[in-house]
Amino acid sequence: MHEFSYKGSDFFCEGIKVSDLALRFGTPLYVYSYKTLTDHFLKLQSAFREIDPLICFSVKANSNLSVLKALVDKGAGLDIVSGGELFRAKKAGCPLSKIVYASVGKTDKEIEDAVSSGILFFNVESLPELENINRIAGRLGKTVKVALRINPDVEAKTHKFITTGKITNKFGIDFKTAGGIIALRKRFRHALIAGLHIHIGSQITESGPFLAAIKKITVFISRLKDQGVPIEYLNIGGGLGIIYSRETPQTAAEFASKILPLLRNSGLKIIMEPGRFIVGSAGILVARVLYVKKTPLKKFVIVDGAMNDLIRPALYDAHHEIVPLHRSKRERQKVDIVGPICESGDFLAKGRFVQSVRAGEYIAVMSAGAYGFSMSSNYNSRPRAAEIMVRGKEVILIGRRETYDDLIDREEIAV
């Protein structure tokens, strides 16, 4: 559920009419609902309360400082994948003991900063990475914890670009190799193998792939325990799907009912890394209709929001529901909703039946809170959108619109 709905003919975010926000702040505009954001975190926390997991929000899904701070204030940790995200996590006030660090390609500088900061642990993706973390931690006179990321070779039943748990993916370590690394664990005096980690993909709407992966990892952990190998943490990753169109994803309670039987008697500290599930439905992208263009074969609604603002449709052929900010009795028409960018891939929807709209009116692209602004760019030298947080009837600018000066601020003209 989310806090975006019609009241009469007008579309609202919590207690605020969204068209008023568009007029005040301009478009394209990201609008987030504080209540939706925090409610989804709290539902997950409540569903798993009997095992009291550390829920680390996946920063890559939405890295706005106000989004991170809202979740940290509710008790969330953060799952980071870069030095920049570590910087953001610190700025948002996240306790360092609640930060876990993934990524297949951590640089020496990123490792140094994380070791010096004292994060909870690294999720390690290869033997060379583990050796490098051990070397750097030793040079700094530190000892850090790590969790080996296991690739369980499980089909996640999601888009091929966002599946991560198949053996053909770049992520993680197969069970045989992981066993060999663990057998050599005493070599790594400054990188203690304290846990195991799995993350099989994103936008997964069925419990089966999660169950298959967790069953595989728990069997592996049992085998390690029989060998006297102490494992303290099990990080089950994220990947829970949301509704974009006609999906029927699991609720937090449904997911917990399937997963808890596998975890409750493990004796392990459980970590979760949800991103989209928490923030996906909490955000929309608002755009203004510029032109309606008719051709012999199609009708195009050209808006000021583009693939640089929301790349998911172009990158994944992703479906986002699109609604007008003012609902009327006009007929529904089949249209392509496209942006101004000079690419045929610049579309928000193709062949979509929507209420007829006119130049100057506004639309909302739903479920844009995850991998929306965080994947946006300045392609075609377009300034990035503003971001707004709505909390009841309070409106907070949490990300100002970029200016043309921002576009060239770091550049110099060579002479």
C-alpha positions as CSV (number, residue, x, y, z in Angstrom):
1,M,0.0,0.0,0.0
2,H,1.0,3.6,-0.5
3,E,-0.1,7.1,0.4
4,F,-0.8,8.3,-3.2
5,S,-4.5,8.5,-4.1
6,Y,-7.3,10.6,-5.7
7,K,-9.4,12.8,-3.5
8,G,-12.2,13.8,-5.7
9,S,-10.7,14.5,-9.1
10,D,-7.2,15.5,-7.8
11,F,-4.2,13.3,-7.1
12,F,-2.7,13.6,-3.6
13,C,0.4,12.5,-1.7
14,E,-0.6,12.2,1.9
15,G,-2.3,15.5,2.6
16,I,-0.9,17.5,-0.3
17,K,-2.3,18.0,-3.8
18,V,0.5,16.9,-6.1
19,S,-0.4,19.5,-8.8
20,D,0.3,22.2,-6.3
21,L,3.8,20.7,-5.8
22,A,4.3,20.7,-9.6
23,L,3.3,24.4,-9.8
24,R,5.5,25.3,-6.9
25,F,8.7,23.3,-7.6
26,G,8.4,22.7,-11.3
27,T,8.9,19.5,-13.3
28,P,10.2,16.9,-13.7
29,L,9.8,16.4,-9.9
30,Y,10.3,13.4,-7.6
31,V,7.8,13.3,-4.8
32,Y,8.2,10.9,-1.8
33,S,5.7,9.9,0.9
34,Y,7.4,9.8,4.3
35,K,4.6,7.6,5.7
36,T,4.8,5.0,2.9
37,L,8.6,4.9,3.2
38,T,8.7,4.4,7.0
39,D,5.6,2.1,7.1
40,H,7.2,-0.4,4.7
41,F,10.3,-0.5,6.8
42,L,8.3,-1.0,10.0
43,K,6.1,-3.7,8.4
44,L,9.2,-5.7,7.6
45,Q,10.7,-5.1,11.1
46,S,7.4,-6.3,12.7
47,A,7.1,-9.3,10.5
48,F,10.5,-10.6,11.5
49,R,10.5,-9.3,15.1
50,E,10.9,-12.8,16.7
51,I,14.5,-13.0,15.3
52,D,15.3,-9.3,15.6
53,P,17.2,-9.0,12.3
54,L,19.4,-6.0,11.4
55,I,17.6,-4.5,8.4
56,C,20.1,-2.7,6.3
57,F,18.4,-0.5,3.7
58,S,20.0,-0.8,0.3
59,V,21.4,2.7,-0.4
60,K,21.6,2.1,-4.1
61,A,17.8,2.0,-4.4
62,N,17.5,5.6,-3.2
63,S,20.5,7.5,-1.7
64,N,18.9,10.8,-0.8
65,L,20.1,11.8,2.7
66,S,16.6,12.6,3.9
67,V,15.4,9.1,2.8
68,L,18.4,7.5,4.6
69,K,17.9,9.6,7.7
70,A,14.2,8.8,8.0
71,L,15.0,5.1,7.9
72,V,18.1,5.3,10.2
73,D,15.9,7.1,12.7
74,K,13.5,4.1,12.7
75,G,16.4,1.7,13.5
76,A,17.6,0.8,10.0
77,G,21.2,0.0,9.1
78,L,22.5,0.6,5.6
79,D,23.8,-1.7,2.8
80,I,26.4,0.2,0.8
81,V,28.3,-0.6,-2.4
82,S,30.8,2.3,-2.8
83,G,32.9,4.9,-1.1
84,G,30.3,7.5,-2.0
85,E,27.6,5.5,-0.3
86,L,29.8,5.2,2.8
87,F,30.1,9.0,2.8
88,R,26.3,9.3,2.5
89,A,25.7,6.8,5.3
90,K,27.9,8.8,7.6
91,K,26.2,12.0,6.7
92,A,22.8,10.4,7.4
93,G,24.0,9.5,10.9
94,C,23.9,5.7,10.5
95,P,25.8,3.9,13.3
96,L,28.9,2.4,11.8
97,S,28.1,-0.9,13.5
98,K,25.0,-1.1,11.2
99,I,26.8,-0.7,7.9
100,V,27.5,-3.6,5.6
101,Y,29.6,-3.1,2.4
102,A,29.1,-5.1,-0.8
103,S,30.4,-4.7,-4.4
104,V,32.5,-6.9,-6.6
105,G,35.1,-4.2,-7.2
106,K,36.1,-2.3,-4.1
107,T,39.1,-0.1,-4.6
108,D,42.0,0.2,-2.1
109,K,40.9,3.6,-1.1
110,E,37.3,2.5,-0.5
111,I,38.6,-0.4,1.6
112,E,40.9,1.8,3.6
113,D,38.1,4.3,4.3
114,A,35.7,1.5,5.4
115,V,38.3,-0.3,7.6
116,S,39.3,3.0,9.2
117,S,35.6,3.9,9.8
118,G,34.9,0.6,11.6
119,I,31.9,-0.7,9.7
120,L,30.2,-4.0,10.8
121,F,31.6,-6.0,7.9
122,F,32.4,-6.4,4.2
123,N,30.5,-8.7,2.0
124,V,33.4,-10.3,0.1
125,E,32.9,-11.5,-3.5
126,S,36.2,-13.2,-4.3
127,L,39.5,-14.6,-2.9
128,P,41.6,-11.7,-4.4
129,E,39.3,-9.2,-2.7
130,L,39.6,-11.0,0.7
131,E,43.4,-11.1,0.4
132,N,43.3,-7.3,-0.4
133,I,41.1,-6.5,2.6
134,N,43.4,-8.6,4.8
135,R,46.5,-6.8,3.5
136,I,45.0,-3.3,3.9
137,A,43.6,-4.0,7.3
138,G,46.9,-5.3,8.5
139,R,48.7,-2.3,7.2
140,L,46.3,-0.1,9.1
141,G,46.8,-2.2,12.3
142,K,43.1,-3.2,12.2
143,T,41.1,-6.4,12.2
144,V,37.8,-6.5,10.3
145,K,34.9,-8.9,9.9
146,V,33.9,-10.2,6.5
147,A,31.0,-12.3,5.2
148,L,31.6,-14.4,2.1
149,R,29.0,-13.7,-0.5
150,I,27.8,-17.1,-1.8
151,N,26.4,-17.5,-5.3
152,P,23.8,-20.3,-4.7
153,D,23.1,-20.8,-8.4
154,V,19.4,-20.2,-8.0
155,E,17.1,-18.8,-10.7
156,A,15.5,-15.6,-9.3
157,K,12.7,-15.4,-12.0
158,T,13.3,-11.7,-12.6
159,H,14.8,-9.6,-15.4
160,K,18.1,-10.9,-16.6
161,F,19.9,-7.7,-15.8
162,I,18.8,-7.8,-12.1
163,T,19.4,-11.5,-11.4
164,T,22.6,-12.0,-9.3
165,G,22.4,-15.5,-7.9
166,K,23.2,-17.6,-11.0
167,I,26.6,-19.1,-11.5
168,T,27.0,-17.2,-14.7
169,N,26.6,-13.8,-12.9
170,K,29.6,-11.9,-11.8
171,F,28.5,-11.9,-8.1
172,G,29.5,-14.1,-5.3
173,I,31.5,-17.3,-4.8
174,D,30.4,-20.8,-5.6
175,F,30.1,-23.3,-2.7
176,K,33.1,-25.3,-3.5
177,T,35.4,-22.3,-3.8
178,A,33.9,-20.8,-0.6
179,G,34.7,-24.1,1.2
180,G,38.3,-23.9,0.1
181,I,38.6,-20.2,1.2
182,I,37.1,-21.1,4.6
183,A,39.6,-23.9,5.0
184,L,42.4,-21.3,4.6
185,R,40.7,-18.8,7.0
186,K,43.6,-18.8,9.5
187,R,45.7,-17.1,6.8
188,F,43.6,-14.0,7.0
189,R,44.5,-12.7,10.5
190,H,43.1,-9.2,9.8
191,A,40.0,-10.3,7.9
192,L,37.9,-12.6,10.0
193,I,35.3,-14.7,8.2
194,A,32.4,-14.2,10.5
195,G,29.4,-14.7,8.2
196,L,27.9,-15.7,4.9
197,H,25.9,-13.6,2.5
198,I,23.5,-14.3,-0.3
199,H,21.6,-11.9,-2.6
200,I,20.0,-13.6,-5.7
201,G,18.5,-10.6,-7.5
202,S,15.9,-7.8,-7.4
203,Q,12.1,-7.4,-8.0
204,I,11.5,-11.1,-7.0
205,T,7.8,-11.6,-6.5
206,E,7.7,-15.3,-5.5
207,S,9.0,-17.0,-2.3
208,G,10.4,-20.0,-4.1
209,P,13.8,-18.6,-5.2
210,F,14.4,-17.2,-1.6
211,L,13.6,-20.5,0.0
212,A,15.8,-22.4,-2.4
213,A,18.8,-20.1,-1.8
214,I,18.3,-20.1,2.0
215,K,18.0,-23.8,2.2
216,K,21.2,-24.2,0.3
217,I,23.1,-21.8,2.5
218,T,21.8,-23.3,5.7
219,V,22.9,-26.8,4.6
220,F,26.3,-25.3,3.9
221,I,26.4,-23.6,7.3
222,S,25.5,-26.9,9.1
223,R,28.3,-28.6,7.3
224,L,30.7,-25.9,8.4
225,K,29.5,-26.2,12.0
226,D,30.2,-29.9,11.9
227,Q,33.7,-29.0,10.9
228,G,34.1,-26.7,13.8
229,V,33.9,-23.5,11.7
230,P,32.2,-20.7,13.7
231,I,29.7,-18.6,11.7
232,E,28.1,-15.7,13.5
233,Y,26.1,-13.9,10.8
234,L,23.8,-14.9,7.9
235,N,22.9,-12.1,5.5
236,I,20.0,-13.1,3.4
237,G,20.2,-10.0,1.1
238,G,17.2,-8.3,-0.4
239,G,15.2,-8.5,-3.6
240,L,11.6,-8.4,-2.5
241,G,9.4,-7.2,-5.4
242,I,6.7,-4.6,-5.4
243,I,3.6,-3.9,-7.6
244,Y,4.4,-2.0,-10.8
245,S,1.5,-3.3,-12.8
246,R,-0.2,-6.6,-12.3
247,E,2.4,-8.3,-10.1
248,T,1.2,-10.0,-6.9
249,P,4.3,-9.8,-4.7
250,Q,4.5,-11.0,-1.2
251,T,3.6,-8.9,1.8
252,A,6.2,-8.6,4.6
253,A,4.1,-11.0,6.7
254,E,3.7,-13.5,3.9
255,F,7.5,-13.5,3.2
256,A,8.2,-13.9,6.9
257,S,5.9,-16.8,7.3
258,K,7.8,-18.7,4.6
259,I,11.3,-17.7,5.7
260,L,11.2,-17.7,9.4
261,P,11.0,-21.5,9.8
262,L,14.4,-21.7,8.1
263,L,16.0,-19.1,10.3
264,R,14.4,-19.1,13.8
265,N,16.5,-21.9,15.2
266,S,19.7,-21.1,13.3
267,G,21.4,-19.4,16.2
268,L,22.8,-16.8,13.8
269,K,22.5,-13.1,13.7
270,I,20.3,-12.4,10.6
271,I,20.8,-9.4,8.3
272,M,18.5,-8.3,5.5
273,E,19.1,-5.8,2.7
274,P,15.8,-4.6,1.3
275,G,15.7,-1.6,-1.0
276,R,12.9,-1.5,-3.5
277,F,10.4,-3.1,-1.1
278,I,10.9,-0.1,1.3
279,V,11.2,2.9,-1.1
280,G,9.8,1.7,-4.5
281,S,6.1,2.6,-3.9
282,A,7.0,5.6,-1.7
283,G,8.0,7.8,-4.7
284,I,6.5,9.1,-7.9
285,L,7.9,11.1,-10.8
286,V,5.8,14.1,-11.9
287,A,6.1,15.4,-15.5
288,R,4.4,18.1,-17.5
289,V,2.8,17.4,-20.9
290,L,4.6,19.5,-23.5
291,Y,2.9,18.4,-26.7
292,V,0.5,15.8,-28.1
293,K,1.8,14.6,-31.5
294,K,-0.3,12.6,-33.9
295,T,1.3,10.5,-36.7
296,P,-0.3,8.2,-39.2
297,L,0.5,5.2,-37.0
298,K,0.7,6.5,-33.4
299,K,-0.1,9.2,-30.9
300,F,2.7,10.5,-28.8
301,V,2.4,12.3,-25.5
302,I,5.6,14.3,-25.1
303,V,6.5,15.2,-21.6
304,D,9.4,17.0,-19.8
305,G,10.4,13.9,-17.9
306,A,12.8,11.7,-19.8
307,M,15.1,8.6,-19.7
308,N,17.7,10.7,-17.9
309,D,15.2,11.2,-15.0
310,L,13.9,7.6,-15.0
311,I,15.8,5.1,-17.0
312,R,14.1,1.9,-15.9
313,P,11.6,1.7,-18.9
314,A,14.5,2.2,-21.4
315,L,16.9,-0.1,-19.6
316,Y,14.7,-2.9,-18.5
317,D,11.5,-2.3,-20.6
318,A,10.0,-1.8,-17.1
319,H,6.3,-1.0,-16.7
320,H,5.3,1.9,-14.5
321,E,1.6,2.9,-14.1
322,I,1.0,6.4,-15.3
323,V,-1.9,8.5,-14.1
324,P,-3.1,12.1,-14.6
325,L,-2.9,14.5,-11.7
326,H,-6.5,15.6,-12.6
327,R,-8.9,12.8,-13.2
328,S,-11.7,13.6,-15.8
329,K,-14.3,11.8,-17.9
330,R,-12.2,12.1,-21.1
331,E,-11.8,9.0,-23.1
332,R,-8.8,6.8,-22.7
333,Q,-6.4,6.7,-25.7
334,K,-3.6,4.5,-26.7
335,V,-0.4,6.5,-26.7
336,D,3.4,6.4,-26.3
337,I,4.6,8.6,-23.5
338,V,8.0,9.9,-24.4
339,G,10.6,12.5,-23.3
340,P,12.6,15.1,-25.2
341,I,15.9,13.2,-25.3
342,C,17.4,12.4,-28.7
343,E,17.1,8.6,-28.4
344,S,14.3,6.3,-29.6
345,G,14.7,4.6,-26.3
346,D,13.5,7.7,-24.5
347,F,10.1,6.6,-23.4
348,L,8.2,6.2,-20.1
349,A,5.4,4.0,-21.6
350,K,4.6,2.5,-25.0
351,G,1.2,1.5,-26.4
352,R,-0.4,2.5,-23.1
353,F,-4.1,3.3,-22.6
354,V,-4.3,6.4,-20.5
355,Q,-6.8,9.2,-20.0
356,S,-6.5,11.8,-22.8
357,V,-4.3,14.6,-21.7
358,R,-3.5,18.0,-23.1
359,A,-0.4,20.3,-23.2
360,G,0.2,21.9,-19.9
361,E,-1.3,19.1,-17.8
362,Y,0.6,16.8,-15.5
363,I,1.1,13.1,-15.1
364,A,2.5,11.0,-12.3
365,V,4.8,8.0,-13.0
366,M,4.1,5.6,-10.2
367,S,6.4,3.4,-8.1
368,A,9.4,5.5,-9.0
369,G,11.0,5.7,-5.6
370,A,13.5,3.0,-6.1
371,Y,16.2,3.2,-8.8
372,G,14.6,6.4,-10.1
373,F,16.6,9.5,-9.0
374,S,19.6,7.3,-7.9
375,M,20.0,6.2,-11.6
376,S,19.3,9.6,-13.1
377,S,21.9,11.4,-15.2
378,N,22.7,14.6,-17.0
379,Y,22.4,13.1,-20.5
380,N,21.6,15.7,-23.2
381,S,22.9,18.2,-20.6
382,R,19.6,18.1,-18.7
383,P,19.7,19.2,-15.0
384,R,18.5,16.5,-12.6
385,A,15.1,16.8,-11.1
386,A,14.1,18.3,-7.7
387,E,13.1,15.9,-4.9
388,I,10.3,16.6,-2.4
389,M,9.4,14.8,0.8
390,V,5.7,15.0,2.0
391,R,5.0,14.3,5.6
392,G,1.3,14.7,6.3
393,K,0.7,18.3,5.2
394,E,4.3,19.2,5.5
395,V,6.4,19.7,2.3
396,I,10.2,19.6,2.5
397,L,12.6,20.2,-0.4
398,I,15.1,17.4,0.1
399,G,17.0,17.8,-3.2
400,R,17.1,21.0,-5.1
401,R,16.8,21.1,-8.9
402,E,20.2,21.3,-10.6
403,T,21.0,24.4,-12.6
404,Y,22.9,24.9,-15.8
405,D,25.8,26.1,-13.7
406,D,25.8,22.8,-11.9
407,L,26.3,21.0,-15.2
408,I,29.6,22.7,-15.9
409,D,30.8,23.3,-12.3
410,R,33.6,20.7,-12.4
411,E,34.7,21.4,-16.0
412,E,37.4,23.7,-17.4
413,I,37.9,24.9,-21.0
414,A,41.3,23.8,-22.2
415,V,43.3,26.5,-24.1
